[in-house]
C-alpha cells in the first residue's frame, strides 16, 4: 500500500446544544456503524460524550453546539466529541462519585468501554476521543519496550 493511501473513512456531524440532540448523535453513530460488533459501545460513548458537552460546557447554552467525528478503519473506531468550551478551563476527567451522586459516571463508563480515551484542550474547548480497537492490539515484541 502506498504510504499516503488510507483506508480510514471519516464522518462529521455538528449538533445544536440541545438535549434531544444526544439521541440524534446516537442514531447517527448507529447508522454509520451498522452491524459492527462495536456499534452498541460506540452508540453509548456518543451518547455520554454528547450529553457531557451539553451539561458541562458552553455547548449547552442557547447558541451552543458540539461536534462529533467518527473515523473507521479496519483496526479502530475512533469517536470524538468537541465541546464549546467555557467550563472555566476544567478538562473532562474520570470522577469517582459516591453512590447517591446524580452525575459523574459518564466519562468513567466511556473509559471502561473504550480501549483508549484521549482528552485534548484547544482554545478553551475540549475534544474527547474514545478509541475502540476492532481486534486485540498486540503487545510489544520480545526485546521491545512500550513507549
Backbone as JSON Lines, residues from 0, in Angstrom:
{"i":0,"aa":"X","n":[0.85,-1.18,0.0],"ca":[0.0,0.0,0.0],"c":[0.89,1.24,0.0]}
{"i":1,"aa":"X","n":[0.52,2.21,-0.75],"ca":[1.25,3.47,-0.82],"c":[1.19,4.18,0.53]}
{"i":2,"aa":"X","n":[2.27,4.84,0.92],"ca":[2.31,5.44,2.25],"c":[1.27,6.54,2.49]}
{"i":3,"aa":"X","n":[0.74,7.13,1.42],"ca":[-0.25,8.19,1.6],"c":[-1.68,7.71,1.35]}
{"i":4,"aa":"X","n":[-1.86,6.44,1.19],"ca":[-3.18,5.88,0.98],"c":[-3.75,5.45,2.32]}
{"i":5,"aa":"X","n":[-4.97,5.81,2.55],"ca":[-5.62,5.45,3.81],"c":[-6.92,4.71,3.52]}
{"i":6,"aa":"X","n":[-7.18,3.72,4.33],"ca":[-8.45,3.02,4.2],"c":[-9.45,3.49,5.25]}
{"i":7,"aa":"X","n":[-9.07,4.48,6.04],"ca":[-9.99,5.01,7.05],"c":[-11.04,5.89,6.38]}
{"i":8,"aa":"X","n":[-12.25,5.83,6.91],"ca":[-13.32,6.72,6.48],"c":[-13.69,7.59,7.66]}
{"i":9,"aa":"X","n":[-13.97,8.86,7.39],"ca":[-14.25,9.82,8.46],"c":[-15.55,10.55,8.15]}
{"i":10,"aa":"X","n":[-16.39,10.67,9.19],"ca":[-17.66,11.4,9.1],"c":[-17.66,12.47,10.18]}
{"i":11,"aa":"X","n":[-18.43,13.54,9.96],"ca":[-18.57,14.58,10.96],"c":[-20.01,15.06,11.06]}
{"i":12,"aa":"X","n":[-20.39,15.49,12.24],"ca":[-21.75,15.99,12.48],"c":[-21.68,17.08,13.54]}
{"i":13,"aa":"X","n":[-22.24,18.25,13.24],"ca":[-22.35,19.32,14.23],"c":[-23.8,19.43,14.65]}
{"i":14,"aa":"X","n":[-24.02,19.45,15.96],"ca":[-25.37,19.48,16.52],"c":[-25.56,20.71,17.4]}
{"i":15,"aa":"X","n":[-26.77,21.28,17.4],"ca":[-27.08,22.32,18.38],"c":[-26.99,21.72,19.78]}
{"i":16,"aa":"X","n":[-26.68,22.52,20.76],"ca":[-26.51,22.03,22.12],"c":[-27.82,21.81,22.87]}
{"i":17,"aa":"X","n":[-28.7,21.03,22.3],"ca":[-30.0,20.74,22.9],"c":[-30.03,19.29,23.37]}
{"i":18,"aa":"X","n":[-30.7,19.0,24.47],"ca":[-30.74,17.63,24.98],"c":[-31.22,16.59,23.96]}
{"i":19,"aa":"X","n":[-32.17,16.95,23.11],"ca":[-32.67,15.98,22.14],"c":[-31.64,15.63,21.07]}
{"i":20,"aa":"X","n":[-30.58,16.4,20.97],"ca":[-29.53,16.11,20.01],"c":[-28.66,14.93,20.44]}
{"i":21,"aa":"X","n":[-28.71,14.57,21.71],"ca":[-27.96,13.4,22.18],"c":[-28.47,12.14,21.48]}
{"i":22,"aa":"X","n":[-29.78,12.01,21.35],"ca":[-30.33,10.84,20.66],"c":[-30.0,10.89,19.17]}
{"i":23,"aa":"X","n":[-29.92,12.07,18.6],"ca":[-29.52,12.21,17.2],"c":[-28.08,11.74,17.02]}
{"i":24,"aa":"X","n":[-27.2,12.12,17.93],"ca":[-25.8,11.69,17.86],"c":[-25.7,10.16,17.96]}
{"i":25,"aa":"X","n":[-26.51,9.6,18.8],"ca":[-26.53,8.15,18.98],"c":[-27.02,7.45,17.7]}
{"i":26,"aa":"X","n":[-28.11,7.93,17.12],"ca":[-28.64,7.33,15.87],"c":[-27.64,7.46,14.73]}
{"i":27,"aa":"X","n":[-27.02,8.63,14.63],"ca":[-26.03,8.9,13.58],"c":[-24.88,7.88,13.68]}
{"i":28,"aa":"X","n":[-24.42,7.66,14.88],"ca":[-23.34,6.68,15.11],"c":[-23.8,5.28,14.7]}
{"i":29,"aa":"X","n":[-24.99,4.9,15.13],"ca":[-25.53,3.58,14.8],"c":[-25.7,3.42,13.29]}
{"i":30,"aa":"X","n":[-26.2,4.46,12.62],"ca":[-26.41,4.39,11.18],"c":[-25.1,4.18,10.42]}
{"i":31,"aa":"X","n":[-24.04,4.83,10.86],"ca":[-22.75,4.7,10.2],"c":[-22.15,3.32,10.46]}
{"i":32,"aa":"X","n":[-22.21,2.86,11.7],"ca":[-21.55,1.6,12.05],"c":[-22.35,0.36,11.69]}
{"i":33,"aa":"X","n":[-23.66,0.52,11.49],"ca":[-24.49,-0.6,11.06],"c":[-24.37,-1.82,11.95]}
{"i":34,"aa":"X","n":[-23.94,-2.93,11.37],"ca":[-23.9,-4.19,12.11],"c":[-22.54,-4.47,12.76]}
{"i":35,"aa":"X","n":[-21.7,-3.47,12.87],"ca":[-20.41,-3.67,13.52],"c":[-20.61,-4.21,14.93]}
{"i":36,"aa":"X","n":[-19.79,-5.15,15.37],"ca":[-19.93,-5.66,16.75],"c":[-19.63,-4.58,17.8]}
{"i":37,"aa":"X","n":[-19.03,-3.47,17.38],"ca":[-18.72,-2.39,18.32],"c":[-19.75,-1.26,18.27]}
{"i":38,"aa":"X","n":[-20.8,-1.42,17.47],"ca":[-21.78,-0.35,17.29],"c":[-22.46,0.05,18.59]}
{"i":39,"aa":"X","n":[-22.87,-0.91,19.41],"ca":[-23.57,-0.57,20.65],"c":[-22.67,0.2,21.61]}
{"i":40,"aa":"X","n":[-21.41,-0.22,21.74],"ca":[-20.48,0.51,22.6],"c":[-20.26,1.91,22.07]}
{"i":41,"aa":"X","n":[-20.1,2.04,20.75],"ca":[-19.88,3.36,20.15],"c":[-21.1,4.26,20.34]}
{"i":42,"aa":"X","n":[-22.29,3.7,20.23],"ca":[-23.52,4.48,20.46],"c":[-23.56,5.04,21.88]}
{"i":43,"aa":"X","n":[-23.25,4.19,22.84],"ca":[-23.26,4.62,24.23],"c":[-22.2,5.7,24.47]}
{"i":44,"aa":"X","n":[-21.04,5.53,23.87],"ca":[-19.97,6.53,24.0],"c":[-20.42,7.85,23.39]}
{"i":45,"aa":"X","n":[-21.02,7.81,22.2],"ca":[-21.52,9.03,21.56],"c":[-22.53,9.73,22.45]}
{"i":46,"aa":"X","n":[-23.41,8.95,23.05],"ca":[-24.44,9.5,23.93],"c":[-23.82,10.17,25.15]}
{"i":47,"aa":"X","n":[-22.92,9.49,25.81],"ca":[-22.29,10.03,27.03],"c":[-21.47,11.28,26.75]}
{"i":48,"aa":"X","n":[-20.65,11.23,25.7],"ca":[-19.8,12.39,25.41],"c":[-20.62,13.59,24.95]}
{"i":49,"aa":"X","n":[-21.68,13.35,24.18],"ca":[-22.56,14.44,23.74],"c":[-23.29,15.06,24.93]}
{"i":50,"aa":"X","n":[-23.81,14.22,25.8],"ca":[-24.5,14.72,27.0],"c":[-23.55,15.52,27.88]}
{"i":51,"aa":"X","n":[-22.32,15.04,28.04],"ca":[-21.35,15.78,28.84],"c":[-21.08,17.16,28.24]}
{"i":52,"aa":"X","n":[-20.95,17.23,26.92],"ca":[-20.71,18.52,26.27],"c":[-21.85,19.5,26.56]}
{"i":53,"aa":"X","n":[-23.08,19.01,26.48],"ca":[-24.24,19.87,26.71],"c":[-24.36,20.27,28.18]}
{"i":54,"aa":"X","n":[-24.11,19.33,29.08],"ca":[-24.28,19.6,30.52],"c":[-23.17,20.45,31.13]}
{"i":55,"aa":"X","n":[-21.95,20.3,30.66],"ca":[-20.81,20.86,31.37],"c":[-20.05,21.95,30.64]}
{"i":56,"aa":"X","n":[-20.49,22.33,29.43],"ca":[-19.74,23.36,28.69],"c":[-20.7,24.34,28.03]}
{"i":57,"aa":"X","n":[-20.11,25.3,27.33],"ca":[-20.91,26.29,26.6],"c":[-21.72,25.66,25.48]}
{"i":58,"aa":"X","n":[-21.47,24.42,25.15],"ca":[-22.27,23.74,24.13],"c":[-23.74,23.73,24.5]}
{"i":59,"aa":"X","n":[-24.07,23.7,25.8],"ca":[-25.45,23.64,26.26],"c":[-26.14,25.0,26.36]}
{"i":60,"aa":"X","n":[-25.42,26.08,26.06],"ca":[-26.04,27.41,26.08],"c":[-26.93,27.59,24.85]}
{"i":61,"aa":"X","n":[-27.82,28.59,24.88],"ca":[-28.78,28.75,23.78],"c":[-28.18,28.77,22.37]}
{"i":62,"aa":"X","n":[-27.0,29.3,22.19],"ca":[-26.39,29.32,20.86],"c":[-25.28,28.29,20.74]}
{"i":63,"aa":"X","n":[-25.17,27.38,21.68],"ca":[-24.09,26.41,21.7],"c":[-24.29,25.25,20.74]}
{"i":64,"aa":"X","n":[-23.18,24.55,20.51],"ca":[-23.22,23.36,19.67],"c":[-22.06,22.45,20.08]}
{"i":65,"aa":"X","n":[-22.09,21.24,19.57],"ca":[-20.98,20.32,19.76],"c":[-20.76,19.58,18.45]}
{"i":66,"aa":"X","n":[-19.57,19.05,18.26],"ca":[-19.23,18.39,17.01],"c":[-18.77,16.97,17.26]}
{"i":67,"aa":"X","n":[-19.31,16.04,16.49],"ca":[-18.88,14.65,16.54],"c":[-18.07,14.33,15.3]}
{"i":68,"aa":"X","n":[-17.05,13.52,15.48],"ca":[-16.29,12.99,14.35],"c":[-16.17,11.49,14.59]}
{"i":69,"aa":"X","n":[-16.36,10.73,13.54],"ca":[-16.27,9.28,13.63],"c":[-15.33,8.81,12.53]}
{"i":70,"aa":"X","n":[-14.24,8.16,12.94],"ca":[-13.27,7.61,11.99],"c":[-13.31,6.09,12.13]}
{"i":71,"aa":"X","n":[-13.39,5.41,11.0],"ca":[-13.49,3.95,11.0],"c":[-12.45,3.39,10.05]}
{"i":72,"aa":"X","n":[-11.63,2.49,10.56],"ca":[-10.67,1.77,9.74],"c":[-10.78,0.29,10.1]}
{"i":73,"aa":"X","n":[-9.98,-0.53,9.48],"ca":[-10.03,-1.95,9.79],"c":[-9.47,-2.24,11.18]}
{"i":74,"aa":"X","n":[-8.72,-1.31,11.77],"ca":[-8.13,-1.52,13.08],"c":[-8.85,-0.84,14.23]}
{"i":75,"aa":"X","n":[-9.52,0.28,13.96],"ca":[-10.06,1.08,15.06],"c":[-11.29,1.87,14.64]}
{"i":76,"aa":"X","n":[-12.17,2.07,15.61],"ca":[-13.27,3.03,15.5],"c":[-12.94,4.12,16.5]}
{"i":77,"aa":"X","n":[-12.79,5.35,16.02],"ca":[-12.47,6.48,16.9],"c":[-13.62,7.47,16.84]}
{"i":78,"aa":"X","n":[-14.21,7.74,18.0],"ca":[-15.32,8.67,18.1],"c":[-14.87,9.85,18.95]}
{"i":79,"aa":"X","n":[-14.98,11.06,18.39],"ca":[-14.56,12.28,19.09],"c":[-15.74,13.22,19.23]}
{"i":80,"aa":"X","n":[-15.82,13.88,20.37],"ca":[-16.79,14.94,20.58],"c":[-16.02,16.18,21.03]}
{"i":81,"aa":"X","n":[-16.24,17.27,20.3],"ca":[-15.63,18.56,20.65],"c":[-16.72,19.45,21.18]}
{"i":82,"aa":"X","n":[-16.48,20.0,22.39],"ca":[-17.48,20.85,23.03],"c":[-17.22,22.32,22.74]}
{"i":83,"aa":"X","n":[-18.07,23.16,23.28],"ca":[-17.97,24.61,23.07],"c":[-17.12,25.33,24.08]}
{"i":84,"aa":"X","n":[-16.43,24.6,24.95],"ca":[-15.59,25.25,25.95],"c":[-16.4,25.99,26.99]}
{"i":85,"aa":"X","n":[-15.77,26.95,27.63],"ca":[-16.47,27.78,28.6],"c":[-16.74,27.12,29.93]}
{"i":86,"aa":"X","n":[-16.01,26.05,30.24],"ca":[-16.23,25.34,31.5],"c":[-15.21,25.78,32.56]}
{"i":87,"aa":"X","n":[-14.75,27.02,32.43],"ca":[-13.79,27.51,33.4],"c":[-12.42,26.87,33.25]}
{"i":88,"aa":"X","n":[-12.15,26.34,32.05],"ca":[-10.86,25.75,31.79],"c":[-10.67,24.36,32.36]}
{"i":89,"aa":"X","n":[-11.7,23.78,32.94],"ca":[-11.59,22.45,33.54],"c":[-11.75,21.39,32.46]}
{"i":90,"aa":"X","n":[-10.73,20.57,32.3],"ca":[-10.78,19.5,31.3],"c":[-11.63,18.35,31.83]}
{"i":91,"aa":"X","n":[-12.33,17.66,30.95],"ca":[-13.09,16.48,31.37],"c":[-12.16,15.46,32.02]}
{"i":92,"aa":"X","n":[-12.65,14.81,33.06],"ca":[-11.84,13.79,33.74],"c":[-12.76,12.75,34.36]}
{"i":93,"aa":"X","n":[-12.22,11.57,34.56],"ca":[-12.97,10.5,35.2],"c":[-13.12,10.83,36.67]}
{"i":94,"aa":"X","n":[-14.34,10.75,37.16],"ca":[-14.62,11.02,38.57],"c":[-15.06,9.73,39.25]}
{"i":95,"aa":"X","n":[-15.01,9.74,40.55],"ca":[-15.46,8.58,41.34],"c":[-16.51,9.06,42.34]}
{"i":96,"aa":"X","n":[-17.74,9.29,41.84],"ca":[-18.79,9.82,42.71],"c":[-19.28,8.78,43.71]}
{"i":97,"aa":"X","n":[-19.88,9.27,44.79],"ca":[-20.46,8.32,45.76],"c":[-21.75,7.74,45.17]}
{"i":98,"aa":"X","n":[-22.31,6.77,45.82],"ca":[-23.47,6.03,45.3],"c":[-24.69,6.9,45.05]}
{"i":99,"aa":"X","n":[-24.85,7.98,45.8],"ca":[-26.04,8.81,45.68],"c":[-25.89,9.97,44.72]}
{"i":100,"aa":"X","n":[-24.71,10.14,44.14],"ca":[-24.49,11.24,43.2],"c":[-25.32,11.03,41.94]}
{"i":101,"aa":"X","n":[-25.85,12.13,41.4],"ca":[-26.69,12.07,40.2],"c":[-25.82,12.09,38.94]}
{"i":102,"aa":"X","n":[-24.69,12.78,38.97],"ca":[-23.8,12.92,37.82],"c":[-22.41,12.41,38.18]}
{"i":103,"aa":"X","n":[-21.56,12.29,37.15],"ca":[-20.16,12.0,37.39],"c":[-19.69,10.61,36.98]}
{"i":104,"aa":"X","n":[-20.57,9.83,36.36],"ca":[-20.18,8.47,35.98],"c":[-19.92,8.3,34.49]}
{"i":105,"aa":"X","n":[-20.31,9.28,33.67],"ca":[-20.26,9.14,32.21],"c":[-18.89,8.87,31.65]}
{"i":106,"aa":"X","n":[-17.91,9.7,31.99],"ca":[-16.59,9.51,31.42],"c":[-15.93,8.23,31.95]}
{"i":107,"aa":"X","n":[-16.27,7.84,33.16],"ca":[-15.78,6.57,33.69],"c":[-16.34,5.4,32.88]}
{"i":108,"aa":"X","n":[-17.61,5.5,32.5],"ca":[-18.22,4.47,31.67],"c":[-17.56,4.43,30.3]}
{"i":109,"aa":"X","n":[-17.3,5.6,29.72],"ca":[-16.63,5.66,28.43],"c":[-15.25,5.01,28.54]}
{"i":110,"aa":"X","n":[-14.53,5.31,29.61],"ca":[-13.19,4.73,29.81],"c":[-13.25,3.22,29.96]}
{"i":111,"aa":"X","n":[-14.32,2.71,30.55],"ca":[-14.46,1.26,30.71],"c":[-14.78,0.57,29.38]}
{"i":112,"aa":"X","n":[-15.51,1.24,28.5],"ca":[-15.88,0.66,27.21],"c":[-14.76,0.76,26.18]}
{"i":113,"aa":"X","n":[-14.07,1.89,26.18],"ca":[-13.06,2.16,25.15],"c":[-11.72,1.54,25.52]}
{"i":114,"aa":"X","n":[-10.94,1.27,24.5],"ca":[-9.59,0.77,24.73],"c":[-8.65,1.91,25.11]}
{"i":115,"aa":"X","n":[-8.98,3.12,24.63],"ca":[-8.18,4.29,24.97],"c":[-9.07,5.52,24.88]}
{"i":116,"aa":"X","n":[-8.88,6.45,25.83],"ca":[-9.6,7.73,25.82],"c":[-8.55,8.83,25.92]}
{"i":117,"aa":"X","n":[-8.66,9.81,25.03],"ca":[-7.71,10.93,24.99],"c":[-8.51,12.22,25.09]}
{"i":118,"aa":"X","n":[-8.07,13.13,25.96],"ca":[-8.69,14.44,26.1],"c":[-7.7,15.49,25.62]}
{"i":119,"aa":"X","n":[-8.15,16.32,24.67],"ca":[-7.3,17.4,24.15],"c":[-8.0,18.73,24.42]}
{"i":120,"aa":"X","n":[-7.21,19.72,24.78],"ca":[-7.73,21.07,25.02],"c":[-7.22,21.99,23.93]}
{"i":121,"aa":"X","n":[-8.09,22.85,23.41],"ca":[-7.69,23.79,22.39],"c":[-8.55,25.04,22.5]}
{"i":122,"aa":"X","n":[-7.93,26.15,22.83],"ca":[-8.63,27.43,22.93],"c":[-9.85,27.36,23.84]}
{"i":123,"aa":"X","n":[-9.74,26.65,24.95],"ca":[-10.82,26.56,25.92],"c":[-11.82,25.46,25.64]}
{"i":124,"aa":"X","n":[-11.83,24.92,24.43],"ca":[-12.72,23.81,24.1],"c":[-12.0,22.5,24.37]}
{"i":125,"aa":"X","n":[-12.76,21.43,24.47],"ca":[-12.18,20.11,24.74],"c":[-12.66,19.13,23.69]}
{"i":126,"aa":"X","n":[-11.77,18.26,23.28],"ca":[-12.14,17.16,22.4],"c":[-11.81,15.88,23.14]}
{"i":127,"aa":"X","n":[-12.83,15.05,23.32],"ca":[-12.64,13.75,23.96],"c":[-12.77,12.71,22.85]}
{"i":128,"aa":"X","n":[-11.74,11.9,22.7],"ca":[-11.72,10.85,21.69],"c":[-11.67,9.5,22.38]}
{"i":129,"aa":"X","n":[-12.6,8.64,22.03],"ca":[-12.62,7.27,22.53],"c":[-12.32,6.35,21.37]}
{"i":130,"aa":"X","n":[-11.37,5.45,21.59],"ca":[-10.97,4.51,20.55],"c":[-11.39,3.09,20.94]}
{"i":131,"aa":"X","n":[-12.01,2.41,19.98],"ca":[-12.39,1.02,20.14],"c":[-11.61,0.23,19.1]}
{"i":132,"aa":"X","n":[-10.73,-0.66,19.54],"ca":[-9.93,-1.45,18.61],"c":[-10.76,-2.61,18.1]}
{"i":133,"aa":"X","n":[-10.69,-2.84,16.81],"ca":[-11.5,-3.89,16.21],"c":[-10.95,-5.29,16.48]}
{"i":134,"aa":"X","n":[-9.7,-5.37,16.87],"ca":[-9.1,-6.64,17.28],"c":[-8.09,-6.33,18.37]}
{"i":135,"aa":"X","n":[-7.74,-7.33,19.16],"ca":[-6.79,-7.06,20.24],"c":[-5.49,-6.51,19.68]}
{"i":136,"aa":"X","n":[-4.97,-5.48,20.34],"ca":[-3.7,-4.92,19.92],"c":[-2.58,-5.79,20.45]}
{"i":137,"aa":"X","n":[-1.62,-6.1,19.61],"ca":[-0.51,-6.92,20.07],"c":[0.34,-6.16,21.07]}
{"i":138,"aa":"X","n":[0.89,-6.9,22.01],"ca":[1.81,-6.3,22.97],"c":[3.15,-6.08,22.31]}
{"i":139,"aa":"X","n":[4.12,-5.54,23.04],"ca":[5.43,-5.32,22.45],"c":[6.09,-6.65,22.07]}
{"i":140,"aa":"X","n":[6.86,-6.61,21.03],"ca":[7.6,-7.8,20.61],"c":[8.71,-8.09,21.62]}
{"i":141,"aa":"X","n":[9.16,-9.32,21.68],"ca":[10.26,-9.62,22.61],"c":[11.43,-8.68,22.37]}
{"i":142,"aa":"X","n":[11.92,-8.09,23.46],"ca":[13.03,-7.16,23.38],"c":[12.61,-5.72,23.19]}
{"i":143,"aa":"X","n":[11.32,-5.47,22.86],"ca":[10.84,-4.1,22.69],"c":[10.25,-3.61,24.0]}
{"i":144,"aa":"X","n":[10.28,-2.33,24.19],"ca":[9.69,-1.72,25.38],"c":[8.56,-0.81,24.96]}
{"i":145,"aa":"X","n":[7.43,-0.87,25.64],"ca":[6.32,0.04,25.29],"c":[6.72,1.48,25.56]}
{"i":146,"aa":"X","n":[6.2,2.38,24.77],"ca":[6.52,3.81,24.95],"c":[5.77,4.4,26.12]}
